[in-house]
């Protein structure tokens, strides 16, 4: 497209901002809630992982179908399902119930993120991939920054059930915005290039796509460990309040969101690859530094560094994804694949963190995550080196 459709962009931006704020309200409190219900580290990992398992399974299907059927038929029902399932958390008084609800939450999420990101890719003007994705991703980071802060305050002054209600109502706001403001599906024909379902084998064996996939997976592997186990670590080791735990989780996301748009602008003008590598190295160091914390301020410093690294790397990475999706005319498919990487990273990070907590020490999870990030940054650098015979 030559110009960005501001109405579509604004609708998707504020819908995701509302829904993700609701997620941020609850997610940092889940590990402590589950632990109070008697969950071991492995079960805490499964609570986060069940969401990722279902999302990973359904993502390719929804992403490919949206390339053919349109974006709105998946976005609107996805928000409604997300809202209703969020309210079901009110009745979750056992660990097994939490796992089941999170599983269905993952299915609803699979209808949303890859399809919305593909829609943003569809309306992105050529040459402005970095700043457009950076601007849109601010909705995610703003929501995930504000949510934990609100959640901590609600937990300290009300109860966890109030947080669950808040998550459901905010997702309902996203549903209403998209229902009323997104153009009818027939209008998308002038926006979304005509496409046939893309063959997954073609994507999976693409060297550049594999490099993008591995970096995204490693980054979210670190997120899974941080979201799942930094709250427990801060609670046990430093007796942090729910509000302080919310601030801890919020800080990294806030810093990342704060620089996302400027870094997206920069990614349109300098080497995207070197931005991704630089950010990956900062993320790796930040995750290692969680294990070196002697006091709460050290955790705060690590969170800020983690946000800085993610804020440098992710706008450039997603700009590379948009360029690839446009080139092969499979925006929904490639966004679905990136969200699969996100889901697998969250699942494996949460699960490995739980195993480290149960069989070794919780602190060992952080060096493991830092090492995974370092290795996958190297793989990304090697995989994106141009070849003489490579047309991409």
ZAPA-180239 format. One record per residue (C-alpha): x, y, z; residue number from 1. Coordinates in pm, 1 decimal, padded with zeros to 6 digits. Example, Ala and Ser with C-alpha at 12.3 -4.5 7.8 and 13.67 -1.06 7.14 Angstrom:
2
<rec east="01230.0" north="-00450.0" up="00780.0" pos="1"/>
<rec east="01367.0" north="-00106.0" up="00714.0" pos="2"/>
% end
This chain:
392
<rec east="00000.0" north="00000.0" up="00000.0" pos="1"/>
<rec east="00109.6" north="00359.2" up="-00062.5" pos="2"/>
<rec east="-00048.2" north="00503.7" up="00253.0" pos="3"/>
<rec east="-00126.8" north="00358.5" up="00594.0" pos="4"/>
<rec east="-00500.0" north="00312.4" up="00661.0" pos="5"/>
<rec east="-00520.3" north="00500.4" up="00990.4" pos="6"/>
<rec east="-00870.3" north="00380.0" up="01080.3" pos="7"/>
<rec east="-00776.8" north="00012.2" up="01054.9" pos="8"/>
<rec east="-00442.5" north="00070.7" up="01225.9" pos="9"/>
<rec east="-00600.7" north="00268.3" up="01510.9" pos="10"/>
<rec east="-00878.0" north="00012.2" up="01563.1" pos="11"/>
<rec east="-00633.2" north="-00278.2" up="01583.5" pos="12"/>
<rec east="-00390.4" north="-00076.7" up="01798.3" pos="13"/>
<rec east="-00643.4" north="00013.9" up="02067.7" pos="14"/>
<rec east="-00817.9" north="-00325.4" up="02058.0" pos="15"/>
<rec east="-00492.4" north="-00508.6" up="02123.8" pos="16"/>
<rec east="-00388.6" north="-00249.0" up="02380.7" pos="17"/>
<rec east="-00709.1" north="-00311.4" up="02578.3" pos="18"/>
<rec east="-00688.3" north="-00691.4" up="02560.1" pos="19"/>
<rec east="-00316.3" north="-00709.9" up="02637.5" pos="20"/>
<rec east="-00355.6" north="-00473.6" up="02933.2" pos="21"/>
<rec east="-00600.5" north="-00729.5" up="03071.8" pos="22"/>
<rec east="-00348.0" north="-01008.4" up="03017.6" pos="23"/>
<rec east="-00083.6" north="-00800.8" up="03195.2" pos="24"/>
<rec east="-00317.5" north="-00754.0" up="03492.0" pos="25"/>
<rec east="-00332.9" north="-01130.5" up="03556.0" pos="26"/>
<rec east="-00020.1" north="-01301.2" up="03421.6" pos="27"/>
<rec east="00235.9" north="-01180.4" up="03683.4" pos="28"/>
<rec east="-00001.6" north="-01292.4" up="03962.0" pos="29"/>
<rec east="-00063.4" north="-01642.8" up="03823.2" pos="30"/>
<rec east="00264.3" north="-01804.0" up="03945.1" pos="31"/>
<rec east="00206.0" north="-01693.0" up="04304.7" pos="32"/>
<rec east="-00164.1" north="-01788.0" up="04289.6" pos="33"/>
<rec east="-00075.9" north="-02132.6" up="04151.2" pos="34"/>
<rec east="00195.3" north="-02179.8" up="04414.3" pos="35"/>
<rec east="-00056.6" north="-02093.8" up="04687.0" pos="36"/>
<rec east="-00285.4" north="-02363.6" up="04541.7" pos="37"/>
<rec east="-00002.4" north="-02614.8" up="04585.0" pos="38"/>
<rec east="00150.1" north="-02617.0" up="04235.7" pos="39"/>
<rec east="00507.8" north="-02737.5" up="04195.5" pos="40"/>
<rec east="00748.6" north="-02562.7" up="03959.3" pos="41"/>
<rec east="00659.4" north="-02809.3" up="03683.6" pos="42"/>
<rec east="00286.8" north="-02739.9" up="03722.9" pos="43"/>
<rec east="00349.8" north="-02365.0" up="03715.0" pos="44"/>
<rec east="00529.9" north="-02428.6" up="03387.7" pos="45"/>
<rec east="00229.5" north="-02627.1" up="03260.2" pos="46"/>
<rec east="-00009.5" north="-02342.9" up="03347.6" pos="47"/>
<rec east="00187.8" north="-02117.3" up="03115.5" pos="48"/>
<rec east="00266.1" north="-02401.1" up="02875.1" pos="49"/>
<rec east="-00092.1" north="-02522.6" up="02819.0" pos="50"/>
<rec east="-00173.2" north="-02181.8" up="02667.8" pos="51"/>
<rec east="00122.0" north="-02217.6" up="02431.5" pos="52"/>
<rec east="00044.4" north="-02579.3" up="02336.2" pos="53"/>
<rec east="-00307.7" north="-02503.3" up="02214.6" pos="54"/>
<rec east="-00200.3" north="-02180.8" up="02049.2" pos="55"/>
<rec east="00082.8" north="-02355.8" up="01864.7" pos="56"/>
<rec east="-00155.2" north="-02623.3" up="01735.1" pos="57"/>
<rec east="-00418.9" north="-02380.9" up="01602.5" pos="58"/>
<rec east="-00197.1" north="-02093.5" up="01484.6" pos="59"/>
<rec east="-00102.0" north="-02233.8" up="01143.4" pos="60"/>
<rec east="-00463.7" north="-02313.8" up="01063.7" pos="61"/>
<rec east="-00600.3" north="-01968.3" up="01150.4" pos="62"/>
<rec east="-00307.3" north="-01786.2" up="00988.2" pos="63"/>
<rec east="-00338.9" north="-01970.8" up="00656.7" pos="64"/>
<rec east="-00719.0" north="-01942.8" up="00647.1" pos="65"/>
<rec east="-00704.7" north="-01568.2" up="00707.9" pos="66"/>
<rec east="-00488.9" north="-01530.9" up="00395.0" pos="67"/>
<rec east="-00782.9" north="-01670.0" up="00195.9" pos="68"/>
<rec east="-01099.1" north="-01587.8" up="00395.2" pos="69"/>
<rec east="-01002.4" north="-01243.1" up="00524.5" pos="70"/>
<rec east="-00890.1" north="-01105.7" up="00860.7" pos="71"/>
<rec east="-01209.6" north="-00977.6" up="01027.2" pos="72"/>
<rec east="-01388.9" north="-01319.6" up="01041.4" pos="73"/>
<rec east="-01116.6" north="-01436.4" up="01280.3" pos="74"/>
<rec east="-01042.3" north="-01118.2" up="01473.9" pos="75"/>
<rec east="-01396.3" north="-01042.1" up="01596.1" pos="76"/>
<rec east="-01485.7" north="-01395.1" up="01721.1" pos="77"/>
<rec east="-01134.0" north="-01425.1" up="01863.8" pos="78"/>
<rec east="-01181.8" north="-01121.6" up="02088.4" pos="79"/>
<rec east="-01523.4" north="-01243.6" up="02203.6" pos="80"/>
<rec east="-01391.3" north="-01591.3" up="02287.2" pos="81"/>
<rec east="-01093.8" north="-01437.7" up="02467.3" pos="82"/>
<rec east="-01324.4" north="-01222.5" up="02680.8" pos="83"/>
<rec east="-01556.5" north="-01508.4" up="02778.4" pos="84"/>
<rec east="-01271.8" north="-01748.2" up="02861.6" pos="85"/>
<rec east="-01101.9" north="-01476.2" up="03067.6" pos="86"/>
<rec east="-01410.6" north="-01450.9" up="03288.1" pos="87"/>
<rec east="-01393.7" north="-01828.9" up="03345.0" pos="88"/>
<rec east="-01080.4" north="-01771.2" up="03556.1" pos="89"/>
<rec east="-01312.2" north="-01652.1" up="03833.6" pos="90"/>
<rec east="-01404.4" north="-02019.0" up="03894.0" pos="91"/>
<rec east="-01047.3" north="-02152.0" up="03885.3" pos="92"/>
<rec east="-00982.3" north="-02281.7" up="04237.3" pos="93"/>
<rec east="-00755.5" north="-02577.2" up="04149.4" pos="94"/>
<rec east="-00430.5" north="-02610.8" up="03957.8" pos="95"/>
<rec east="-00590.6" north="-02843.7" up="03701.0" pos="96"/>
<rec east="-00869.1" north="-02592.2" up="03633.7" pos="97"/>
<rec east="-00609.5" north="-02322.4" up="03568.2" pos="98"/>
<rec east="-00433.6" north="-02548.5" up="03317.8" pos="99"/>
<rec east="-00759.1" north="-02626.1" up="03130.8" pos="100"/>
<rec east="-00869.2" north="-02261.5" up="03114.1" pos="101"/>
<rec east="-00527.5" north="-02154.0" up="02991.3" pos="102"/>
<rec east="-00548.9" north="-02422.1" up="02719.9" pos="103"/>
<rec east="-00873.0" north="-02274.2" up="02581.9" pos="104"/>
<rec east="-00732.0" north="-01924.0" up="02623.6" pos="105"/>
<rec east="-00455.2" north="-02026.9" up="02385.9" pos="106"/>
<rec east="-00706.3" north="-02127.1" up="02116.3" pos="107"/>
<rec east="-00871.9" north="-01784.0" up="02135.1" pos="108"/>
<rec east="-00532.1" north="-01616.0" up="02119.3" pos="109"/>
<rec east="-00446.2" north="-01815.9" up="01804.8" pos="110"/>
<rec east="-00738.2" north="-01645.5" up="01628.1" pos="111"/>
<rec east="-00602.7" north="-01302.0" up="01715.6" pos="112"/>
<rec east="-00230.5" north="-01232.1" up="01712.9" pos="113"/>
<rec east="-00109.3" north="-01375.3" up="01379.4" pos="114"/>
<rec east="-00419.7" north="-01248.1" up="01199.8" pos="115"/>
<rec east="-00393.6" north="-00897.3" up="01348.1" pos="116"/>
<rec east="-00020.4" north="-00878.2" up="01275.7" pos="117"/>
<rec east="-00087.2" north="-00998.3" up="00920.3" pos="118"/>
<rec east="-00353.1" north="-00725.1" up="00881.6" pos="119"/>
<rec east="-00098.8" north="-00466.4" up="00996.0" pos="120"/>
<rec east="00147.0" north="-00610.3" up="00744.8" pos="121"/>
<rec east="-00116.9" north="-00582.8" up="00471.0" pos="122"/>
<rec east="-00171.8" north="-00210.4" up="00529.9" pos="123"/>
<rec east="00197.5" north="-00122.0" up="00582.1" pos="124"/>
<rec east="00338.8" north="00114.2" up="00314.7" pos="125"/>
<rec east="00650.4" north="-00008.8" up="00138.3" pos="126"/>
<rec east="00970.1" north="00117.0" up="00299.9" pos="127"/>
<rec east="00797.3" north="00183.2" up="00634.4" pos="128"/>
<rec east="00790.9" north="-00172.7" up="00770.1" pos="129"/>
<rec east="01009.5" north="-00097.3" up="01071.6" pos="130"/>
<rec east="00831.6" north="00211.3" up="01200.2" pos="131"/>
<rec east="00482.4" north="00068.4" up="01131.8" pos="132"/>
<rec east="00549.1" north="-00258.1" up="01317.2" pos="133"/>
<rec east="00731.8" north="-00065.3" up="01588.4" pos="134"/>
<rec east="00435.1" north="00168.1" up="01632.2" pos="135"/>
<rec east="00187.8" north="-00120.6" up="01641.2" pos="136"/>
<rec east="00398.1" north="-00322.9" up="01885.2" pos="137"/>
<rec east="00381.1" north="-00027.4" up="02122.4" pos="138"/>
<rec east="00020.4" north="-00135.2" up="02184.9" pos="139"/>
<rec east="00151.4" north="-00468.5" up="02314.5" pos="140"/>
<rec east="00423.0" north="-00316.1" up="02527.3" pos="141"/>
<rec east="00207.1" north="-00035.7" up="02664.9" pos="142"/>
<rec east="-00060.3" north="-00288.6" up="02762.2" pos="143"/>
<rec east="00187.7" north="-00529.2" up="02917.2" pos="144"/>
<rec east="00352.0" north="-00237.5" up="03103.0" pos="145"/>
<rec east="00031.2" north="-00094.3" up="03244.0" pos="146"/>
<rec east="-00134.6" north="-00430.4" up="03316.0" pos="147"/>
<rec east="00106.6" north="-00567.9" up="03580.6" pos="148"/>
<rec east="00100.1" north="-00236.5" up="03765.6" pos="149"/>
<rec east="-00281.1" north="-00236.8" up="03772.5" pos="150"/>
<rec east="-00286.2" north="-00605.6" up="03864.9" pos="151"/>
<rec east="-00053.0" north="-00557.8" up="04159.4" pos="152"/>
<rec east="-00261.7" north="-00269.7" up="04293.8" pos="153"/>
<rec east="-00586.2" north="-00466.3" up="04249.7" pos="154"/>
<rec east="-00437.8" north="-00770.8" up="04425.8" pos="155"/>
<rec east="-00307.8" north="-00560.5" up="04717.5" pos="156"/>
<rec east="-00637.5" north="-00372.4" up="04766.7" pos="157"/>
<rec east="-00907.1" north="-00610.6" up="04638.6" pos="158"/>
<rec east="-00862.9" north="-00975.1" up="04532.1" pos="159"/>
<rec east="-00744.6" north="-01187.7" up="04240.1" pos="160"/>
<rec east="-01100.0" north="-01247.9" up="04113.5" pos="161"/>
<rec east="-01129.5" north="-00873.2" up="04047.4" pos="162"/>
<rec east="-00820.6" north="-00902.1" up="03826.5" pos="163"/>
<rec east="-00986.1" north="-01181.8" up="03626.6" pos="164"/>
<rec east="-01300.0" north="-00970.2" up="03573.9" pos="165"/>
<rec east="-01081.7" north="-00680.1" up="03460.8" pos="166"/>
<rec east="-00908.4" north="-00903.7" up="03201.5" pos="167"/>
<rec east="-01242.7" north="-01019.9" up="03058.6" pos="168"/>
<rec east="-01392.8" north="-00671.6" up="03036.0" pos="169"/>
<rec east="-01086.8" north="-00528.8" up="02861.6" pos="170"/>
<rec east="-01096.2" north="-00807.8" up="02600.2" pos="171"/>
<rec east="-01465.0" north="-00722.9" up="02548.5" pos="172"/>
<rec east="-01361.1" north="-00364.4" up="02464.7" pos="173"/>
<rec east="-01138.3" north="-00504.7" up="02187.4" pos="174"/>
<rec east="-01429.8" north="-00711.3" up="02055.1" pos="175"/>
<rec east="-01662.6" north="-00410.5" up="02035.1" pos="176"/>
<rec east="-01403.9" north="-00185.7" up="01869.6" pos="177"/>
<rec east="-01329.3" north="-00440.9" up="01595.0" pos="178"/>
<rec east="-01695.4" north="-00530.9" up="01545.9" pos="179"/>
<rec east="-01796.6" north="-00168.8" up="01490.8" pos="180"/>
<rec east="-01491.3" north="-00010.4" up="01326.2" pos="181"/>
<rec east="-01314.6" north="-00266.4" up="01106.8" pos="182"/>
<rec east="-01436.5" north="-00258.5" up="00744.5" pos="183"/>
<rec east="-01649.3" north="-00549.5" up="00617.0" pos="184"/>
<rec east="-01459.3" north="-00855.0" up="00495.5" pos="185"/>
<rec east="-01544.5" north="-00777.8" up="00130.8" pos="186"/>
<rec east="-01351.6" north="-00448.0" up="00165.8" pos="187"/>
<rec east="-01033.7" north="-00638.0" up="00247.9" pos="188"/>
<rec east="-00997.9" north="-00754.4" up="-00113.1" pos="189"/>
<rec east="-00831.5" north="-00427.3" up="-00202.6" pos="190"/>
<rec east="-00594.0" north="-00456.9" up="00092.3" pos="191"/>
<rec east="-00495.5" north="-00823.3" up="00114.7" pos="192"/>
<rec east="-00319.2" north="-00962.3" up="-00194.2" pos="193"/>
<rec east="-00495.6" north="-01261.7" up="-00347.3" pos="194"/>
<rec east="-00335.8" north="-01571.0" up="-00197.8" pos="195"/>
<rec east="-00359.6" north="-01946.1" up="-00189.0" pos="196"/>
<rec east="-00276.1" north="-02133.7" up="00133.5" pos="197"/>
<rec east="00103.8" north="-02134.1" up="00150.5" pos="198"/>
<rec east="00287.9" north="-02463.4" up="00180.1" pos="199"/>
<rec east="00442.1" north="-02492.1" up="00525.3" pos="200"/>
<rec east="00728.0" north="-02703.4" up="00393.6" pos="201"/>
<rec east="00838.5" north="-02411.2" up="00176.7" pos="202"/>
<rec east="00845.2" north="-02176.1" up="00475.2" pos="203"/>
<rec east="01008.0" north="-02417.7" up="00718.9" pos="204"/>
<rec east="01297.3" north="-02497.5" up="00484.3" pos="205"/>
<rec east="01363.2" north="-02132.2" up="00404.3" pos="206"/>
<rec east="01695.2" north="-02042.9" up="00567.6" pos="207"/>
<rec east="01600.8" north="-01681.8" up="00640.0" pos="208"/>
<rec east="01263.3" north="-01776.6" up="00786.8" pos="209"/>
<rec east="01431.6" north="-02038.6" up="01007.9" pos="210"/>
<rec east="01672.1" north="-01771.5" up="01137.1" pos="211"/>
<rec east="01385.6" north="-01533.9" up="01220.4" pos="212"/>
<rec east="01195.7" north="-01820.0" up="01384.5" pos="213"/>
<rec east="01486.2" north="-01930.9" up="01605.9" pos="214"/>
<rec east="01557.8" north="-01578.6" up="01731.9" pos="215"/>
<rec east="01191.6" north="-01513.4" up="01813.7" pos="216"/>
<rec east="01168.4" north="-01849.0" up="01994.0" pos="217"/>
<rec east="01481.6" north="-01782.6" up="02203.4" pos="218"/>
<rec east="01366.4" north="-01433.1" up="02301.6" pos="219"/>
<rec east="01026.8" north="-01559.1" up="02419.1" pos="220"/>
<rec east="01196.0" north="-01855.5" up="02593.6" pos="221"/>
<rec east="01357.4" north="-01587.9" up="02813.0" pos="222"/>
<rec east="01021.9" north="-01410.4" up="02855.5" pos="223"/>
<rec east="00862.0" north="-01738.7" up="02967.9" pos="224"/>
<rec east="01121.5" north="-01784.9" up="03240.7" pos="225"/>
<rec east="01103.5" north="-01421.1" up="03352.0" pos="226"/>
<rec east="00722.6" north="-01402.4" up="03364.9" pos="227"/>
<rec east="00688.5" north="-01744.1" up="03522.5" pos="228"/>
<rec east="00960.3" north="-01731.0" up="03785.2" pos="229"/>
<rec east="01086.4" north="-01377.6" up="03855.2" pos="230"/>
<rec east="00763.0" north="-01310.7" up="04053.8" pos="231"/>
<rec east="00828.9" north="-01620.4" up="04267.2" pos="232"/>
<rec east="01197.3" north="-01533.5" up="04304.7" pos="233"/>
<rec east="01117.6" north="-01176.6" up="04411.8" pos="234"/>
<rec east="00849.7" north="-01299.8" up="04653.8" pos="235"/>
<rec east="01065.2" north="-01568.7" up="04816.0" pos="236"/>
<rec east="01406.0" north="-01404.2" up="04813.1" pos="237"/>
<rec east="01319.5" north="-01038.8" up="04869.0" pos="238"/>
<rec east="00964.1" north="-01053.0" up="05016.0" pos="239"/>
<rec east="00840.0" north="-00820.7" up="04740.3" pos="240"/>
<rec east="00477.0" north="-00704.6" up="04750.2" pos="241"/>
<rec east="00235.2" north="-00774.9" up="04463.9" pos="242"/>
<rec east="00266.9" north="-00412.2" up="04354.2" pos="243"/>
<rec east="00646.6" north="-00435.9" up="04346.0" pos="244"/>
<rec east="00629.2" north="-00762.9" up="04151.1" pos="245"/>
<rec east="00398.9" north="-00588.4" up="03903.2" pos="246"/>
<rec east="00652.5" north="-00305.9" up="03870.0" pos="247"/>
<rec east="00934.4" north="-00557.8" up="03816.9" pos="248"/>
<rec east="00754.0" north="-00722.9" up="03526.6" pos="249"/>
<rec east="00628.6" north="-00388.6" up="03395.6" pos="250"/>
<rec east="00970.2" north="-00220.7" up="03383.9" pos="251"/>
<rec east="01124.2" north="-00436.9" up="03114.3" pos="252"/>
<rec east="00812.0" north="-00422.0" up="02899.7" pos="253"/>
<rec east="00782.4" north="-00045.3" up="02950.3" pos="254"/>
<rec east="01142.9" north="00021.9" up="02848.1" pos="255"/>
<rec east="01103.7" north="-00200.0" up="02541.4" pos="256"/>
<rec east="00779.7" north="-00026.6" up="02442.9" pos="257"/>
<rec east="00928.7" north="00318.5" up="02500.5" pos="258"/>
<rec east="01202.1" north="00266.5" up="02242.7" pos="259"/>
<rec east="01007.1" north="00042.4" up="02003.5" pos="260"/>
<rec east="00894.1" north="00317.3" up="01766.8" pos="261"/>
<rec east="01230.2" north="00500.2" up="01748.9" pos="262"/>
<rec east="01403.3" north="00165.3" up="01694.4" pos="263"/>
<rec east="01149.1" north="00083.2" up="01421.5" pos="264"/>
<rec east="01230.7" north="00417.5" up="01255.8" pos="265"/>
<rec east="01600.6" north="00332.5" up="01281.2" pos="266"/>
<rec east="01542.2" north="-00016.8" up="01139.0" pos="267"/>
<rec east="01410.5" north="00139.2" up="00815.9" pos="268"/>
<rec east="01742.5" north="00324.9" up="00776.0" pos="269"/>
<rec east="02026.3" north="00102.1" up="00901.1" pos="270"/>
<rec east="02105.3" north="-00269.7" up="00903.7" pos="271"/>
<rec east="01810.6" north="-00457.4" up="01052.1" pos="272"/>
<rec east="02028.9" north="-00763.6" up="01101.6" pos="273"/>
<rec east="02284.4" north="-00583.8" up="01317.7" pos="274"/>
<rec east="02006.5" north="-00432.0" up="01529.2" pos="275"/>
<rec east="01868.6" north="-00781.0" up="01593.8" pos="276"/>
<rec east="02212.6" north="-00917.2" up="01686.0" pos="277"/>
<rec east="02293.9" north="-00621.3" up="01913.7" pos="278"/>
<rec east="01959.1" north="-00654.3" up="02091.6" pos="279"/>
<rec east="02006.0" north="-01029.6" up="02129.9" pos="280"/>
<rec east="02340.6" north="-00982.7" up="02303.5" pos="281"/>
<rec east="02190.8" north="-00729.0" up="02546.5" pos="282"/>
<rec east="01898.5" north="-00964.9" up="02621.4" pos="283"/>
<rec east="02139.0" north="-01252.7" up="02688.9" pos="284"/>
<rec east="02344.5" north="-01046.3" up="02934.6" pos="285"/>
<rec east="02030.4" north="-00917.9" up="03107.7" pos="286"/>
<rec east="01892.1" north="-01267.7" up="03168.0" pos="287"/>
<rec east="02225.2" north="-01387.7" up="03306.2" pos="288"/>
<rec east="02224.6" north="-01090.4" up="03544.6" pos="289"/>
<rec east="01899.6" north="-01203.7" up="03714.0" pos="290"/>
<rec east="02101.4" north="-01487.1" up="03866.5" pos="291"/>
<rec east="02357.7" north="-01242.1" up="04004.9" pos="292"/>
<rec east="02102.3" north="-01033.3" up="04198.4" pos="293"/>
<rec east="02188.0" north="-00965.6" up="04563.3" pos="294"/>
<rec east="01904.9" north="-00721.3" up="04622.7" pos="295"/>
<rec east="01579.8" north="-00604.8" up="04469.3" pos="296"/>
<rec east="01748.3" north="-00316.7" up="04283.5" pos="297"/>
<rec east="01959.0" north="-00573.4" up="04095.0" pos="298"/>
<rec east="01639.1" north="-00735.8" up="03966.6" pos="299"/>
<rec east="01512.8" north="-00392.8" up="03861.3" pos="300"/>
<rec east="01837.1" north="-00327.8" up="03671.8" pos="301"/>
<rec east="01813.2" north="-00666.0" up="03496.1" pos="302"/>
<rec east="01452.6" north="-00596.0" up="03393.1" pos="303"/>
<rec east="01547.7" north="-00259.2" up="03243.8" pos="304"/>
<rec east="01835.5" north="-00417.7" up="03048.9" pos="305"/>
<rec east="01607.8" north="-00694.3" up="02922.1" pos="306"/>
<rec east="01359.0" north="-00435.9" up="02797.4" pos="307"/>
<rec east="01636.2" north="-00239.8" up="02628.4" pos="308"/>
<rec east="01758.8" north="-00546.0" up="02438.6" pos="309"/>
<rec east="01410.6" north="-00647.0" up="02328.8" pos="310"/>
<rec east="01330.9" north="-00291.3" up="02222.7" pos="311"/>
<rec east="01637.7" north="-00283.3" up="01997.4" pos="312"/>
<rec east="01592.1" north="-00628.3" up="01842.9" pos="313"/>
<rec east="01219.6" north="-00689.4" up="01795.7" pos="314"/>
<rec east="01115.6" north="-00395.9" up="01569.4" pos="315"/>
<rec east="01396.7" north="-00485.7" up="01329.0" pos="316"/>
<rec east="01309.9" north="-00856.6" up="01343.8" pos="317"/>
<rec east="00940.9" north="-00794.5" up="01271.3" pos="318"/>
<rec east="01029.2" north="-00555.3" up="00988.4" pos="319"/>
<rec east="01230.3" north="-00840.8" up="00833.0" pos="320"/>
<rec east="00927.4" north="-01068.8" up="00877.9" pos="321"/>
<rec east="00694.5" north="-00818.3" up="00704.0" pos="322"/>
<rec east="00936.7" north="-00783.8" up="00412.0" pos="323"/>
<rec east="00955.5" north="-01160.7" up="00375.3" pos="324"/>
<rec east="00576.5" north="-01200.2" up="00399.0" pos="325"/>
<rec east="00523.2" north="-00935.1" up="00130.4" pos="326"/>
<rec east="00783.6" north="-01091.4" up="-00096.5" pos="327"/>
<rec east="00629.1" north="-01439.3" up="-00091.6" pos="328"/>
<rec east="00264.6" north="-01319.6" up="-00065.7" pos="329"/>
<rec east="00196.4" north="-01518.1" up="00252.4" pos="330"/>
<rec east="00166.2" north="-01258.8" up="00528.8" pos="331"/>
<rec east="-00082.2" north="-01459.1" up="00738.3" pos="332"/>
<rec east="00122.9" north="-01777.0" up="00712.2" pos="333"/>
<rec east="00453.5" north="-01617.7" up="00809.2" pos="334"/>
<rec east="00296.0" north="-01422.0" up="01096.4" pos="335"/>
<rec east="00139.4" north="-01746.5" up="01216.9" pos="336"/>
<rec east="00481.2" north="-01911.8" up="01204.3" pos="337"/>
<rec east="00634.7" north="-01629.9" up="01409.2" pos="338"/>
<rec east="00355.8" north="-01663.7" up="01663.5" pos="339"/>
<rec east="00423.4" north="-02039.1" up="01674.4" pos="340"/>
<rec east="00781.0" north="-01946.1" up="01765.0" pos="341"/>
<rec east="00640.7" north="-01719.9" up="02036.0" pos="342"/>
<rec east="00419.8" north="-01997.5" up="02173.4" pos="343"/>
<rec east="00691.6" north="-02262.8" up="02165.3" pos="344"/>
<rec east="00931.7" north="-02022.3" up="02334.0" pos="345"/>
<rec east="00683.5" north="-01942.1" up="02610.8" pos="346"/>
<rec east="00600.7" north="-02310.9" up="02660.4" pos="347"/>
<rec east="00959.0" north="-02436.7" up="02665.2" pos="348"/>
<rec east="01079.8" north="-02145.4" up="02879.7" pos="349"/>
<rec east="00808.0" north="-02191.6" up="03140.9" pos="350"/>
<rec east="00851.6" north="-02570.6" up="03141.9" pos="351"/>
<rec east="01231.8" north="-02560.8" up="03166.4" pos="352"/>
<rec east="01210.7" north="-02297.0" up="03438.9" pos="353"/>
<rec east="00976.0" north="-02522.9" up="03636.3" pos="354"/>
<rec east="01208.4" north="-02821.4" up="03595.6" pos="355"/>
<rec east="01508.4" north="-02615.8" up="03707.9" pos="356"/>
<rec east="01310.3" north="-02504.4" up="04013.4" pos="357"/>
<rec east="01203.7" north="-02859.9" up="04104.8" pos="358"/>
<rec east="01523.8" north="-03051.9" up="04032.0" pos="359"/>
<rec east="01800.3" north="-02795.2" up="04083.7" pos="360"/>
<rec east="01762.2" north="-02434.8" up="04200.6" pos="361"/>
<rec east="01535.1" north="-02167.5" up="04061.5" pos="362"/>
<rec east="01838.4" north="-01945.5" up="03992.9" pos="363"/>
<rec east="01977.1" north="-02196.0" up="03740.0" pos="364"/>
<rec east="01689.8" north="-02114.5" up="03502.9" pos="365"/>
<rec east="01830.4" north="-01769.0" up="03426.0" pos="366"/>
<rec east="02178.2" north="-01873.7" up="03300.5" pos="367"/>
<rec east="02005.0" north="-02142.4" up="03090.5" pos="368"/>
<rec east="01786.0" north="-01876.2" up="02925.6" pos="369"/>
<rec east="02084.4" north="-01647.0" up="02868.6" pos="370"/>
<rec east="02275.2" north="-01929.5" up="02699.0" pos="371"/>
<rec east="01979.1" north="-02017.2" up="02472.2" pos="372"/>
<rec east="01952.3" north="-01651.2" up="02368.2" pos="373"/>
<rec east="02325.0" north="-01629.6" up="02295.6" pos="374"/>
<rec east="02323.9" north="-01945.8" up="02081.8" pos="375"/>
<rec east="02017.6" north="-01842.4" up="01880.9" pos="376"/>
<rec east="02161.5" north="-01495.5" up="01820.6" pos="377"/>
<rec east="02462.5" north="-01667.7" up="01665.4" pos="378"/>
<rec east="02235.1" north="-01891.2" up="01457.1" pos="379"/>
<rec east="02041.3" north="-01585.9" up="01338.0" pos="380"/>
<rec east="02363.3" north="-01412.5" up="01233.8" pos="381"/>
<rec east="02483.4" north="-01720.5" up="01044.6" pos="382"/>
<rec east="02146.0" north="-01792.2" up="00884.6" pos="383"/>
<rec east="02095.0" north="-01441.7" up="00746.9" pos="384"/>
<rec east="02432.2" north="-01424.1" up="00574.1" pos="385"/>
<rec east="02364.3" north="-01375.6" up="00200.7" pos="386"/>
<rec east="02451.4" north="-01651.2" up="-00045.5" pos="387"/>
<rec east="02540.2" north="-01594.2" up="-00407.2" pos="388"/>
<rec east="02270.9" north="-01839.6" up="-00514.4" pos="389"/>
<rec east="02008.5" north="-01710.6" up="-00266.0" pos="390"/>
<rec east="01756.0" north="-01478.7" up="-00438.4" pos="391"/>
<rec east="01622.0" north="-01360.2" up="-00098.5" pos="392"/>
% end
